[in-house]
Amino acid sequence: MGFIKKLYEKYIGREKLSEPCVLIGHVFDQDSERELFFDSVLARFENFDQTNQIQGNKAFSNDVDFIIQCTMESLSSSEVFKKFPSRIDSYLYIYRRIEEYLIMIKRSAYLTWTLESSVRQLKDKLFESLSQVFIENKGLQPNLYAKDKDQLKKLDIIQHLMSMTKVDKQTINIFFVLSKLSFQSSILINDYDYLQWKIIISNIQNFGISLQEFITNYIDYELAFRTFPFDISGFIELISKNHPSKHSPESPFRIFLNLCNTLHLKTEDFFDQYRILFENGIKQKFYKFEHIGDLFCLIGRRDRIFDAYLTTYATIVDLDDLWTMFIYICANSELNDIIQKHLISKFTNRTMNTSIGNFLRYTRLAKQCMTKIKSEYHPRFLRIYEKIFDAFINKQLTEERYSHQFSESDLKQFLSIGLEMSLTHNLQQSSCLLIIRRLIFQNNTRLINIADKIKSLFKKLNDFDQDLCENNDPMFIIQDEWLQDYLLVIPEDFLRYFNENIYHYLCNNHQNNRWTIYIWRRLIHLSILKLKAENTNDMLFKLNEWMKIVGHNVYNINDTLTIILIINLFELIIVKYTKSVLSLPNINIIINFILHTRQEQLYQMDIKQVDEFIQNAEISIQQILLLQGKFYLNSDIFHFS
């Protein structure tokens, strides 16, 4: 080759070149390639080493410089360079041997900077040539052809790769070349401990190109990595090293998803491994709020992933930020079943312990959100809010540490919210029932007197929303359990606590309220059921006398409370426990009310029972008259024209 002759002539004036050195220079004259060329190179270097070891070599430095220059010239010769793609491992071997020789020379010489500069130039030229072949062949070339593990270890291609700590536009190609060759070498050297992309990426300390540019360059040469494609662990490591800026106009999560698709990576697997980075990013406030919200919308159909990421987010941020995210998700997603399920789960748990003021503030946000949500999604949104509301009310009104903080005004406001922000607008919702019980039936502990308790109850009912009372059947709202603190001991409580003034107050203030009347009816009914059967006559007599005392001894069609009392006495006591009219005490007032109520038929009453009672009474009276017996019950009250 011409360049070898010129180089040889150039060195004639210096110390004489050794014959083995010249033989190495002439190795590039050969036509052989791949393993044959590698074997020839290996043999000539072994000859050079042996000669130097046996005979010594005063011109060793000169020989090494000649080898460097021959190698450099071979890379510059268009004719020789044609064979370069099939001689890659040989050139890498030559370079490694030159590095070894440089170390040997530096041990015995001080002025080696010229030689060191030549070695650096050779390395640059070699890497430039590798990049050229890589680009021209779309990554399919270069390849390693040597198979000997010991020689491959000597090449130590991975060390070249690991020496690269910066990747930019100028070095990206050689980075991928060395990555490819390192993978090939790793597979040949060790069948089990293969090199991984994660290890390669973790070594990079500085990126002069963006994440997208890196992947774009990889895709350009994707064919080079068919055997060892860029995997998820490598991608995650790349993101950790070269994350898009917080101020990027495009969501980093959309970038990641797009790149996952480009790299043919499974999205589920990616999010499984990315979660730790996401958690750290949330803690360090690295993401824009809108980008996080956009992520939740993107993964809204992935049940497990959505749950995992929302759980991570919810455990880190404060409740205000969490509710702001709630509003964003509701306003920008389809609120499918998966999103609904996990929003309900997370927000019920996080919100149930918050303050009254905070919850009212969150509710205002929810109402504003309703104006931004598509109308077809309103039921989905209300279902979520309803569950959160129910959990909050159930927690706060069933635990004393919270419930004492609710004022009457608060309870009324929450009842209004519960009806407005629900799918059914129905008082029978569990939360509404809890509020009603607390609002109306919660006892004032200072009230010991049963009459005062019932007066307070009537007042609360009058202060309650009358439209709700009118439009909702109390039978489906008010539960007997709520009335236990208001039950009466009959007749003692009437005689002791319900004087004329108190009873007059009750009769004049029930205002025919549907709920008040129902509650009074249930109170009387449940109180009578507590009575012992052996005391019925005494109880009836005393109540009959009490009616005189309070001035309700004359039937009045508008005397609703008294009529309800009498109807219950009749149906639960008189009919049930009285074998005969003759066994009743003198209760003319009660009997009179029964008969008039039967005649008017304005109140719910078992008419058949009353008629049977009257008929039996008349028969009993006739029998007594026939026997000329004495009967203290005024028989006239059983006759109506």
ROZAKOL-322855 format. One record per residue (C-alpha): residue in three letters; z, y, x. Coordinates in steps of 0.1 Angstrom, whole numbers, padded with zeros to 4 digits, always signed. Layout:
ALAZYX/...
This chain:
MET+0000+0000+0000/GLY-0008+0035+0013/PHE+0026+0050+0006/ILE+0043+0023+0027/LYS+0020+0030+0057/LYS+0026+0068+0055/LEU+0063+0063+0053/TYR+0063+0039+0082/GLU+0043+0065+0103/LYS+0068+0091+0093/TYR+0097+0071+0107/ILE+0079+0062+0140/GLY+0093+0093+0157/ARG+0129+0083+0149/GLU+0148+0053+0158/LYS+0128+0022+0155/LEU+0129+0006+0120/SER+0141-0030+0119/GLU+0116-0056+0109/PRO+0137-0068+0079/CYS+0138-0032+0067/VAL+0100-0029+0069/LEU+0097-0062+0050/ILE+0118-0048+0022/GLY+0095-0018+0021/HIS+0065-0041+0018/VAL+0079-0060-0011/PHE+0063-0035-0034/ASP+0029-0046-0021/GLN+0033-0079-0040/ASP+0017-0086-0073/SER+0045-0108-0085/GLU+0067-0097-0114/ARG+0099-0108-0133/GLU+0119-0136-0117/LEU+0093-0142-0089/PHE+0095-0106-0078/PHE+0133-0106-0082/ASP+0136-0137-0060/SER+0114-0121-0033/VAL+0135-0089-0033/LEU+0167-0110-0031/ALA+0154-0130-0002/ARG+0143-0099+0018/PHE+0177-0082+0013/GLU+0195-0114+0023/ASN+0174-0115+0055/PHE+0182-0078+0062/ASP+0219-0085+0057/GLN+0219-0116+0079/THR+0200-0098+0107/ASN+0223-0069+0107/GLN+0253-0092+0107/ILE+0241-0113+0137/GLN+0223-0087+0158/GLY+0238-0055+0147/ASN+0217-0025+0138/LYS+0221+0009+0154/ALA+0194+0023+0132/PHE+0211+0010+0100/SER+0213+0044+0084/ASN+0176+0050+0092/ASP+0167+0017+0077/VAL+0186+0025+0045/ASP+0169+0058+0042/PHE+0136+0041+0046/ILE+0144+0016+0018/ILE+0154+0045-0004/GLN+0122+0064+0002/CYS+0100+0033-0003/THR+0117+0027-0036/MET+0113+0063-0046/GLU+0076+0062-0037/SER+0070+0030-0056/LEU+0083+0048-0087/SER+0060+0077-0081/SER+0029+0055-0075/SER+0009+0050-0107/GLU-0005+0017-0095/VAL+0029+0003-0086/PHE+0046+0018-0116/LYS+0025-0003-0139/LYS+0046-0033-0128/PHE+0079-0014-0132/PRO+0087-0027-0168/SER+0086-0063-0155/ARG+0106-0054-0124/ILE+0136-0036-0140/ASP+0163-0060-0128/SER+0148-0059-0093/TYR+0150-0021-0091/LEU+0186-0021-0104/TYR+0194-0047-0078/ILE+0179-0026-0050/TYR+0198+0005-0062/ARG+0231-0015-0061/ARG+0224-0027-0026/ILE+0217+0008-0015/GLU+0250+0020-0029/GLU+0268-0007-0010/TYR+0250+0003+0022/LEU+0260+0039+0016/ILE+0296+0029+0014/MET+0293+0011+0047/ILE+0276+0041+0064/LYS+0303+0065+0052/ARG+0329+0044+0069/SER+0315+0051+0103/ALA+0297+0084+0099/TYR+0307+0119+0089/LEU+0275+0136+0081/THR+0261+0115+0052/TRP+0254+0142+0026/THR+0216+0140+0032/LEU+0217+0102+0025/GLU+0240+0107-0005/SER+0216+0133-0019/SER+0187+0108-0015/VAL+0207+0081-0033/ARG+0214+0105-0062/GLN+0177+0114-0064/LEU+0168+0077-0064/LYS+0192+0071-0093/ASP+0178+0101-0112/LYS+0143+0088-0106/LEU+0152+0053-0116/PHE+0168+0065-0149/GLU+0139+0088-0156/SER+0115+0058-0152/LEU+0136+0036-0174/SER+0136+0063-0201/GLN+0099+0067-0198/VAL+0092+0030-0204/PHE+0118+0030-0232/ILE+0101+0059-0250/GLU+0065+0046-0245/ASN+0074+0012-0259/LYS+0096+0023-0288/GLY+0125+0006-0272/LEU+0109-0028-0269/GLN+0108-0023-0231/PRO+0124-0025-0206/ASN+0142-0059-0206/LEU+0161-0080-0181/TYR+0144-0111-0168/ALA+0170-0123-0143/LYS+0191-0152-0156/ASP+0215-0158-0127/LYS+0250-0147-0138/ASP+0262-0138-0104/GLN+0232-0116-0097/LEU+0236-0100-0131/LYS+0272-0092-0124/LYS+0261-0076-0091/LEU+0237-0054-0110/ASP+0268-0042-0131/ILE+0246-0024-0155/ILE+0276-0017-0178/GLN+0291+0004-0150/HIS+0260+0027-0152/LEU+0265+0030-0189/MET+0302+0036-0187/SER+0297+0063-0161/MET+0280+0083-0188/THR+0307+0104-0205/LYS+0284+0130-0221/VAL+0255+0124-0244/ASP+0231+0153-0252/LYS+0194+0158-0258/GLN+0186+0153-0221/THR+0206+0120-0217/ILE+0203+0104-0251/ASN+0173+0082-0240/ILE+0188+0068-0209/PHE+0220+0062-0229/PHE+0201+0040-0252/VAL+0182+0023-0224/LEU+0214+0015-0206/SER+0230+0003-0238/LYS+0202-0021-0245/LEU+0202-0035-0209/SER+0240-0037-0210/PHE+0240-0057-0242/GLN+0214-0081-0227/SER+0234-0084-0195/SER+0267-0090-0214/ILE+0252-0118-0235/LEU+0238-0135-0204/ILE+0270-0131-0184/ASN+0296-0140-0211/ASP+0288-0160-0242/TYR+0320-0150-0259/ASP+0331-0116-0248/TYR+0300-0096-0258/LEU+0299-0059-0253/GLN+0304-0039-0285/TRP+0291-0006-0298/LYS+0327+0006-0304/ILE+0335+0002-0267/ILE+0303+0020-0256/ILE+0310+0050-0280/SER+0347+0052-0272/ASN+0337+0059-0235/ILE+0318+0091-0245/GLN+0339+0122-0242/ASN+0314+0149-0250/PHE+0286+0150-0275/GLY+0259+0176-0271/ILE+0241+0164-0303/SER+0251+0160-0338/LEU+0260+0128-0355/GLN+0228+0128-0375/GLU+0207+0135-0343/PHE+0224+0106-0326/ILE+0216+0082-0354/THR+0180+0096-0357/ASN+0174+0088-0321/TYR+0189+0053-0325/ILE+0166+0047-0355/ASP+0136+0058-0334/TYR+0143+0029-0311/GLU+0159+0005-0336/LEU+0136-0023-0326/ALA+0154-0024-0292/PHE+0186-0034-0309/ARG+0176-0061-0333/THR+0199-0086-0315/PHE+0228-0062-0314/PRO+0224-0036-0341/PHE+0246-0005-0345/ASP+0276-0018-0365/ILE+0303-0004-0387/SER+0330-0003-0361/GLY+0306+0015-0337/PHE+0297+0039-0365/ILE+0334+0046-0373/GLU+0341+0052-0336/LEU+0310+0076-0334/ILE+0323+0095-0364/SER+0358+0098-0348/LYS+0342+0112-0317/ASN+0315+0133-0332/HIS+0326+0143-0367/PRO+0306+0169-0387/SER+0322+0203-0387/LYS+0346+0212-0415/HIS+0324+0242-0421/SER+0293+0221-0425/PRO+0275+0231-0458/GLU+0268+0195-0465/SER+0296+0171-0474/PRO+0304+0149-0444/PHE+0309+0120-0468/ARG+0274+0124-0482/ILE+0262+0124-0446/PHE+0281+0092-0439/LEU+0267+0075-0470/ASN+0232+0085-0461/LEU+0236+0073-0425/CYS+0251+0040-0438/ASN+0220+0034-0458/THR+0198+0044-0429/LEU+0217+0019-0407/HIS+0217-0008-0434/LEU+0255-0009-0434/LYS+0275-0021-0464/THR+0291+0009-0480/GLU+0322-0010-0491/ASP+0329-0022-0455/PHE+0323+0013-0442/PHE+0349+0028-0465/ASP+0374+0001-0457/GLN+0373+0010-0420/TYR+0369+0048-0425/ARG+0401+0051-0446/ILE+0424+0056-0415/LEU+0402+0085-0404/PHE+0402+0099-0440/GLU+0440+0098-0440/ASN+0443+0116-0407/GLY+0417+0142-0419/ILE+0437+0149-0450/LYS+0469+0153-0430/GLN+0452+0177-0406/LYS+0434+0196-0434/PHE+0401+0188-0417/TYR+0380+0186-0449/LYS+0369+0212-0474/PHE+0385+0207-0508/GLU+0351+0205-0525/HIS+0339+0178-0500/ILE+0369+0157-0509/GLY+0363+0161-0546/ASP+0327+0152-0541/LEU+0338+0120-0523/PHE+0358+0109-0553/CYS+0328+0115-0575/LEU+0306+0095-0551/ILE+0329+0065-0551/GLY+0338+0067-0588/ARG+0321+0034-0596/ARG+0338+0015-0568/ASP+0370+0003-0582/ARG+0389-0009-0551/ILE+0376+0019-0529/PHE+0383+0047-0554/ASP+0419+0033-0558/ALA+0425+0031-0521/TYR+0412+0066-0513/LEU+0429+0083-0543/THR+0462+0065-0534/THR+0459+0078-0498/TYR+0451+0114-0510/ALA+0479+0114-0536/THR+0506+0103-0512/ILE+0498+0131-0487/VAL+0491+0163-0507/ASP+0516+0181-0529/LEU+0514+0179-0567/ASP+0497+0213-0571/ASP+0469+0203-0548/LEU+0467+0169-0565/TRP+0463+0185-0599/THR+0437+0209-0586/MET+0418+0178-0574/PHE+0424+0162-0609/ILE+0406+0191-0625/TYR+0377+0190-0600/ILE+0372+0153-0606/CYS+0373+0156-0643/ALA+0349+0185-0643/ASN+0324+0170-0620/SER+0324+0132-0627/GLU+0314+0110-0656/LEU+0350+0099-0661/ASN+0341+0063-0664/ASP+0366+0035-0670/ILE+0374+0031-0633/ILE+0381+0068-0628/GLN+0401+0070-0660/LYS+0422+0040-0650/HIS+0432+0053-0615/LEU+0437+0089-0626/ILE+0461+0077-0653/SER+0479+0054-0628/LYS+0483+0080-0600/PHE+0490+0111-0621/THR+0515+0095-0645/ASN+0536+0084-0615/ARG+0534+0116-0596/THR+0537+0140-0626/MET+0565+0124-0647/ASN+0593+0139-0625/THR+0579+0175-0622/SER+0595+0205-0638/ILE+0588+0218-0673/GLY+0573+0249-0658/ASN+0550+0230-0636/PHE+0538+0207-0663/LEU+0530+0236-0686/ARG+0510+0252-0658/TYR+0491+0219-0653/THR+0484+0218-0690/ARG+0469+0253-0689/LEU+0446+0241-0661/ALA+0437+0211-0683/LYS+0428+0233-0712/GLN+0406+0254-0690/CYS+0390+0223-0677/MET+0380+0213-0712/THR+0356+0242-0713/LYS+0338+0229-0682/ILE+0335+0192-0692/LYS+0305+0179-0711/SER+0314+0175-0747/GLU+0306+0138-0747/TYR+0333+0134-0720/HIS+0360+0152-0739/PRO+0375+0120-0754/ARG+0377+0105-0720/PHE+0395+0135-0706/LEU+0419+0137-0735/ARG+0427+0100-0731/ILE+0437+0106-0695/TYR+0458+0137-0703/GLU+0474+0120-0732/LYS+0487+0092-0710/ILE+0500+0116-0684/PHE+0517+0136-0712/ASP+0532+0105-0728/ALA+0546+0094-0694/PHE+0561+0129-0687/ILE+0578+0132-0721/ASN+0590+0096-0721/LYS+0606+0101-0686/GLN+0620+0135-0693/LEU+0634+0130-0728/THR+0650+0096-0722/GLU+0669+0106-0690/GLU+0697+0131-0694/ARG+0692+0146-0660/TYR+0659+0160-0673/SER+0664+0162-0711/HIS+0691+0188-0710/GLN+0667+0213-0695/PHE+0645+0213-0726/SER+0652+0243-0749/GLU+0642+0242-0786/SER+0613+0265-0777/ASP+0602+0241-0750/LEU+0603+0211-0774/LYS+0582+0230-0800/GLN+0557+0240-0774/PHE+0554+0204-0761/LEU+0550+0191-0796/SER+0521+0215-0801/ILE+0505+0204-0769/GLY+0509+0168-0777/LEU+0491+0173-0810/GLU+0464+0195-0796/MET+0456+0176-0764/SER+0452+0142-0779/LEU+0425+0120-0794/THR+0442+0115-0828/HIS+0462+0147-0833/ASN+0488+0124-0849/LEU+0525+0128-0850/GLN+0530+0090-0847/GLN+0522+0092-0810/SER+0552+0079-0790/SER+0556+0112-0772/CYS+0555+0132-0804/LEU+0581+0110-0819/LEU+0604+0114-0789/ILE+0601+0152-0792/ILE+0608+0152-0829/ARG+0639+0131-0824/ARG+0651+0154-0797/LEU+0642+0185-0816/ILE+0656+0176-0850/PHE+0681+0148-0846/GLN+0698+0155-0813/ASN+0734+0162-0822/ASN+0753+0192-0811/THR+0783+0175-0794/ARG+0806+0203-0806/LEU+0799+0193-0842/ILE+0824+0166-0852/ASN+0825+0171-0889/ILE+0798+0150-0907/ALA+0791+0178-0932/ASP+0784+0203-0904/LYS+0761+0178-0887/ILE+0741+0174-0919/LYS+0740+0212-0925/SER+0727+0216-0889/LEU+0701+0189-0896/PHE+0689+0207-0928/LYS+0687+0239-0909/LYS+0666+0223-0881/LEU+0643+0208-0907/ASN+0638+0242-0923/ASP+0630+0257-0889/PHE+0605+0229-0882/ASP+0568+0234-0888/GLN+0564+0232-0925/ASP+0528+0223-0924/LEU+0536+0193-0903/CYS+0562+0182-0928/GLU+0538+0187-0957/ASN+0509+0168-0940/ASN+0527+0139-0925/ASP+0545+0112-0945/PRO+0581+0110-0931/MET+0582+0073-0938/PHE+0558+0068-0908/ILE+0576+0093-0886/ILE+0613+0092-0891/GLN+0631+0060-0880/ASP+0664+0047-0894/GLU+0677+0045-0858/TRP+0676+0083-0856/LEU+0699+0086-0885/GLN+0728+0066-0872/ASP+0749+0096-0862/TYR+0745+0111-0897/LEU+0756+0082-0918/LEU+0784+0088-0943/VAL+0816+0069-0951/ILE+0814+0068-0989/PRO+0833+0081-1008/GLU+0857+0094-0981/ASP+0833+0118-0964/PHE+0822+0133-0997/LEU+0858+0139-1008/ARG+0870+0152-0974/TYR+0841+0172-0961/PHE+0816+0180-0989/ASN+0834+0207-1008/GLU+0817+0228-1034/ASN+0805+0254-1009/ILE+0791+0229-0984/TYR+0774+0208-1010/HIS+0761+0240-1027/TYR+0746+0250-0994/LEU+0728+0217-0990/CYS+0714+0217-1025/ASN+0701+0252-1022/ASN+0686+0249-0987/HIS+0666+0216-0987/GLN+0637+0237-1001/ASN+0622+0205-1015/ASN+0611+0198-0979/ARG+0593+0165-0979/TRP+0611+0154-0948/THR+0645+0167-0958/ILE+0644+0148-0991/TYR+0633+0116-0974/ILE+0661+0119-0948/TRP+0687+0125-0974/ARG+0674+0095-0994/ARG+0676+0073-0962/LEU+0710+0086-0953/ILE+0725+0078-0987/HIS+0707+0044-0987/LEU+0719+0033-0953/SER+0754+0047-0959/ILE+0758+0027-0991/LEU+0746-0005-0974/LYS+0776-0002-0951/LEU+0800-0004-0980/LYS+0822-0035-0986/ALA+0816-0051-1020/GLU+0853-0052-1030/ASN+0856-0014-1030/THR+0827-0006-1052/ASN+0846+0003-1084/ASP+0870+0026-1065/MET+0841+0042-1047/LEU+0822+0048-1080/PHE+0852+0063-1097/LYS+0860+0086-1068/LEU+0824+0098-1066/ASN+0824+0105-1103/GLU+0854+0126-1098/TRP+0839+0143-1068/MET+0809+0154-1089/LYS+0833+0172-1112/ILE+0850+0189-1082/VAL+0817+0203-1067/GLY+0804+0213-1101/HIS+0775+0188-1103/ASN+0789+0169-1133/VAL+0761+0181-1157/TYR+0726+0167-1152/ASN+0700+0192-1139/ILE+0665+0181-1133/ASN+0664+0202-1101/ASP+0696+0187-1087/THR+0676+0166-1063/LEU+0702+0156-1038/THR+0727+0145-1065/ILE+0700+0125-1084/ILE+0690+0107-1052/LEU+0727+0098-1046/ILE+0730+0085-1082/ILE+0698+0065-1080/ASN+0710+0047-1048/LEU+0744+0041-1064/PHE+0727+0025-1094/GLU+0702+0003-1075/LEU+0725-0007-1046/ILE+0759-0009-1062/ILE+0760-0008-1100/VAL+0731-0033-1106/LYS+0740-0055-1076/TYR+0777-0058-1079/THR+0785-0051-1116/LYS+0786-0083-1138/SER+0791-0063-1170/VAL+0793-0027-1181/LEU+0827-0036-1193/SER+0838-0040-1157/LEU+0828-0005-1147/PRO+0854+0023-1143/ASN+0852+0055-1163/ILE+0820+0070-1146/ASN+0805+0088-1175/ILE+0790+0115-1152/ILE+0772+0089-1131/ILE+0760+0070-1161/ASN+0748+0102-1177/PHE+0727+0110-1146/ILE+0712+0075-1146/LEU+0701+0078-1182/HIS+0687+0113-1178/THR+0668+0103-1147/ARG+0654+0074-1166/GLN+0643+0096-1194/GLU+0627+0123-1172/GLN+0610+0098-1149/LEU+0604+0125-1122/TYR+0622+0106-1094/GLN+0613+0073-1079/MET+0635+0047-1097/ASP+0634+0011-1109/ILE+0629+0018-1146/LYS+0630-0018-1155/GLN+0665-0022-1140/VAL+0677+0009-1159/ASP+0663-0004-1192/GLU+0680-0038-1187/PHE+0712-0020-1178/ILE+0711+0001-1210/GLN+0702-0030-1231/ASN+0731-0050-1217/ALA+0754-0021-1223/GLU+0744-0017-1259/ILE+0748-0055-1265/SER+0783-0054-1249/ILE+0793-0024-1271/GLN+0780-0042-1303/GLN+0800-0073-1294/ILE+0831-0052-1289/LEU+0827-0034-1322/LEU+0822-0067-1340/LEU+0854-0079-1324/GLN+0870-0045-1332/GLY+0880-0044-1295/LYS+0887-0012-1276/PHE+0863+0002-1251/TYR+0870+0032-1230/LEU+0834+0039-1221/ASN+0818+0065-1244/SER+0791+0045-1262/ASP+0772+0076-1273/ILE+0758+0081-1238/PHE+0736+0050-1242/HIS+0717+0064-1272/PHE+0688+0087-1271/SER+0667+0100-1300/
